[in-house]
Amino acid sequence: MGPRASTVTRDSDPPAPVLHRPKCDHRLAYRDTVLSGVTNKPERWDRYTRQTHGLFDYRHRKKLRHLGGL
């Protein structure tokens, strides 16, 4: 089975968790949720932004990761 198409939503169930940037404890703004993967159970990650710090993603089986930006 090949990769499935990604689905992006702003209305995830369960809702995305409230997260803070570890280095400064500022709250991150939820952007959207991506569902994708190669198995019957899609992998989920939530994407967040912080105006002065750029884009972050949070994979529910891993940790918060800074993707770059400001």
Rosetta blueprint (number, residue, H / E / L):
1 M L
2 G L
3 P L
4 R L
5 A L
6 S L
7 T E
8 V E
9 T E
10 R L
11 D L
12 S L
13 D L
14 P L
15 P L
16 A L
17 P L
18 V L
19 L L
20 H E
21 R L
22 P L
23 K L
24 C L
25 D L
26 H L
27 R E
28 L L
29 A E
30 Y E
31 R E
32 D E
33 T E
34 V E
35 L E
36 S E
37 G L
38 V L
39 T L
40 N L
41 K L
42 P L
43 E E
44 R E
45 W E
46 D E
47 R E
48 Y E
49 T E
50 R E
51 Q L
52 T L
53 H L
54 G E
55 L E
56 F E
57 D E
58 Y E
59 R E
60 H L
61 R L
62 K L
63 K L
64 L E
65 R E
66 H E
67 L E
68 G E
69 G L
70 L L
